[in-house]
């Protein structure tokens, strides 16, 4: 048994397709199939039910896969510690980012990160907070950019920058003529993201809403939300980094009366060995966004 074959097992379990798993692993499909059968022979159990369109983990695979993930994660941790002892500022750095932040932040910070840390290979991973925290704890990410605090003694975080919210309004909305909008005024027709996005809860809290909403729309992405606002379906609270996308869609943006917003934080495992790299990445992002809050709060972004 070797780690390579265990990684193949995890890839097939994730993709439920040998061809896509082989592509993700950078090998041919026949090679992966051969190695997978060798692993099944070694373990003495069938790991997958193979169909014409997908493969499904067997009960034996489900019983073993947790141990496989642990073994691979521990092996990766050994390699990370060794690399960190050699040069903590070099090598792969897997950074999770929430979907309401990634498309707007990455274009701003990717260049500065590359210039400041040329030996660091940044790998962004976009997903919701709960998934990012799960991957962080599973050693599948090195750090994550979140808009909420983390729980548990195994994780830590620190703030990088404050991101104000802006009122996003259809051009003909009654509030569009105001210089400043009170959050409560948005409540009657506010649109929010689907459950699982931290921005949904933050928007409802800022507007004083916790119960049922007037609209039935629960958008899966911020771009969908912006398109619905542009079409006149309702209003929303918008993180200020997305202001450019909103203005391109013809949406009117106004600062909020209480300057409500969110704090973007970088989170990591307390056992993560490459703190120098983590601090450097966080420092570059914080420096790039320095002074952003003041301009965004007035709509000047």
NORTANOR-V131583 format. One record per residue. N is the residue number from 1. RES is the residue in one letter. OMEGA is omega as a letter, one per 30 degrees, with the letter a starting at -180 (NA if undefined). Layout:
n=N res=RES omega=OMEGA
n=N res=RES omega=OMEGA
//
This chain:
n=1 res=X omega=l
n=2 res=X omega=a
n=3 res=X omega=l
n=4 res=X omega=a
n=5 res=X omega=l
n=6 res=X omega=l
n=7 res=X omega=l
n=8 res=X omega=l
n=9 res=X omega=a
n=10 res=X omega=a
n=11 res=X omega=l
n=12 res=X omega=l
n=13 res=X omega=a
n=14 res=X omega=a
n=15 res=X omega=a
n=16 res=X omega=a
n=17 res=X omega=a
n=18 res=X omega=a
n=19 res=X omega=a
n=20 res=X omega=l
n=21 res=X omega=l
n=22 res=X omega=l
n=23 res=X omega=l
n=24 res=X omega=a
n=25 res=X omega=l
n=26 res=X omega=l
n=27 res=X omega=l
n=28 res=X omega=l
n=29 res=X omega=l
n=30 res=X omega=l
n=31 res=X omega=l
n=32 res=X omega=a
n=33 res=X omega=l
n=34 res=X omega=a
n=35 res=X omega=l
n=36 res=X omega=l
n=37 res=X omega=l
n=38 res=X omega=l
n=39 res=X omega=l
n=40 res=X omega=l
n=41 res=X omega=l
n=42 res=X omega=a
n=43 res=X omega=l
n=44 res=X omega=l
n=45 res=X omega=l
n=46 res=X omega=a
n=47 res=X omega=a
n=48 res=X omega=l
n=49 res=X omega=a
n=50 res=X omega=l
n=51 res=X omega=a
n=52 res=X omega=a
n=53 res=X omega=l
n=54 res=X omega=l
n=55 res=X omega=a
n=56 res=X omega=l
n=57 res=X omega=l
n=58 res=X omega=l
n=59 res=X omega=l
n=60 res=X omega=l
n=61 res=X omega=l
n=62 res=X omega=l
n=63 res=X omega=a
n=64 res=X omega=a
n=65 res=X omega=l
n=66 res=X omega=l
n=67 res=X omega=l
n=68 res=X omega=l
n=69 res=X omega=l
n=70 res=X omega=a
n=71 res=X omega=l
n=72 res=X omega=l
n=73 res=X omega=l
n=74 res=X omega=l
n=75 res=X omega=l
n=76 res=X omega=l
n=77 res=X omega=l
n=78 res=X omega=l
n=79 res=X omega=a
n=80 res=X omega=l
n=81 res=X omega=a
n=82 res=X omega=l
n=83 res=X omega=l
n=84 res=X omega=l
n=85 res=X omega=a
n=86 res=X omega=l
n=87 res=X omega=a
n=88 res=X omega=a
n=89 res=X omega=a
n=90 res=X omega=l
n=91 res=X omega=a
n=92 res=X omega=l
n=93 res=X omega=a
n=94 res=X omega=a
n=95 res=X omega=l
n=96 res=X omega=a
n=97 res=X omega=l
n=98 res=X omega=a
n=99 res=X omega=a
n=100 res=X omega=a
n=101 res=X omega=a
n=102 res=X omega=a
n=103 res=X omega=a
n=104 res=X omega=a
n=105 res=X omega=a
n=106 res=X omega=l
n=107 res=X omega=a
n=108 res=X omega=a
n=109 res=X omega=a
n=110 res=X omega=l
n=111 res=X omega=l
n=112 res=X omega=l
n=113 res=X omega=l
n=114 res=X omega=a
n=115 res=X omega=a
n=116 res=X omega=a
n=117 res=X omega=a
n=118 res=X omega=a
n=119 res=X omega=a
n=120 res=X omega=l
n=121 res=X omega=a
n=122 res=X omega=l
n=123 res=X omega=l
n=124 res=X omega=l
n=125 res=X omega=a
n=126 res=X omega=l
n=127 res=X omega=l
n=128 res=X omega=a
n=129 res=X omega=a
n=130 res=X omega=l
n=131 res=X omega=l
n=132 res=X omega=l
n=133 res=X omega=l
n=134 res=X omega=l
n=135 res=X omega=l
n=136 res=X omega=l
n=137 res=X omega=l
n=138 res=X omega=a
n=139 res=X omega=l
n=140 res=X omega=l
n=141 res=X omega=l
n=142 res=X omega=l
n=143 res=X omega=l
n=144 res=X omega=l
n=145 res=X omega=a
n=146 res=X omega=l
n=147 res=X omega=l
n=148 res=X omega=l
n=149 res=X omega=l
n=150 res=X omega=a
n=151 res=X omega=l
n=152 res=X omega=a
n=153 res=X omega=a
n=154 res=X omega=a
n=155 res=X omega=l
n=156 res=X omega=l
n=157 res=X omega=l
n=158 res=X omega=a
n=159 res=X omega=l
n=160 res=X omega=l
n=161 res=X omega=l
n=162 res=X omega=l
n=163 res=X omega=l
n=164 res=X omega=l
n=165 res=X omega=l
n=166 res=X omega=l
n=167 res=X omega=l
n=168 res=X omega=a
n=169 res=X omega=l
n=170 res=X omega=a
n=171 res=X omega=a
n=172 res=X omega=a
n=173 res=X omega=l
n=174 res=X omega=a
n=175 res=X omega=a
n=176 res=X omega=l
n=177 res=X omega=a
n=178 res=X omega=l
n=179 res=X omega=a
n=180 res=X omega=a
n=181 res=X omega=l
n=182 res=X omega=a
n=183 res=X omega=a
n=184 res=X omega=l
n=185 res=X omega=l
n=186 res=X omega=a
n=187 res=X omega=a
n=188 res=X omega=a
n=189 res=X omega=a
n=190 res=X omega=l
n=191 res=X omega=a
n=192 res=X omega=l
n=193 res=X omega=l
n=194 res=X omega=l
n=195 res=X omega=a
n=196 res=X omega=l
n=197 res=X omega=a
n=198 res=X omega=l
n=199 res=X omega=l
n=200 res=X omega=a
n=201 res=X omega=a
n=202 res=X omega=l
n=203 res=X omega=l
n=204 res=X omega=l
n=205 res=X omega=a
n=206 res=X omega=a
n=207 res=X omega=l
n=208 res=X omega=l
n=209 res=X omega=l
n=210 res=X omega=a
n=211 res=X omega=a
n=212 res=X omega=l
n=213 res=X omega=l
n=214 res=X omega=a
n=215 res=X omega=l
n=216 res=X omega=a
n=217 res=X omega=l
n=218 res=X omega=a
n=219 res=X omega=l
n=220 res=X omega=a
n=221 res=X omega=l
n=222 res=X omega=l
n=223 res=X omega=l
n=224 res=X omega=l
n=225 res=X omega=a
n=226 res=X omega=l
n=227 res=X omega=l
n=228 res=X omega=l
n=229 res=X omega=l
n=230 res=X omega=l
n=231 res=X omega=l
n=232 res=X omega=a
n=233 res=X omega=a
n=234 res=X omega=l
n=235 res=X omega=l
n=236 res=X omega=l
n=237 res=X omega=a
n=238 res=X omega=l
n=239 res=X omega=a
n=240 res=X omega=l
n=241 res=X omega=a
n=242 res=X omega=a
n=243 res=X omega=a
n=244 res=X omega=l
n=245 res=X omega=l
n=246 res=X omega=a
n=247 res=X omega=l
n=248 res=X omega=a
n=249 res=X omega=l
n=250 res=X omega=a
n=251 res=X omega=l
n=252 res=X omega=l
n=253 res=X omega=l
n=254 res=X omega=l
n=255 res=X omega=a
n=256 res=X omega=a
n=257 res=X omega=a
n=258 res=X omega=a
n=259 res=X omega=l
n=260 res=X omega=a
n=261 res=X omega=l
n=262 res=X omega=l
n=263 res=X omega=l
n=264 res=X omega=a
n=265 res=X omega=l
n=266 res=X omega=a
n=267 res=X omega=a
n=268 res=X omega=l
n=269 res=X omega=l
n=270 res=X omega=l
n=271 res=X omega=a
n=272 res=X omega=a
n=273 res=X omega=a
n=274 res=X omega=a
n=275 res=X omega=l
n=276 res=X omega=l
n=277 res=X omega=l
n=278 res=X omega=l
n=279 res=X omega=a
n=280 res=X omega=l
n=281 res=X omega=l
n=282 res=X omega=a
n=283 res=X omega=l
n=284 res=X omega=a
n=285 res=X omega=a
n=286 res=X omega=l
n=287 res=X omega=a
n=288 res=X omega=a
n=289 res=X omega=a
n=290 res=X omega=a
n=291 res=X omega=a
n=292 res=X omega=a
n=293 res=X omega=a
n=294 res=X omega=a
n=295 res=X omega=a
n=296 res=X omega=a
n=297 res=X omega=l
n=298 res=X omega=a
n=299 res=X omega=a
n=300 res=X omega=l
n=301 res=X omega=NA
//
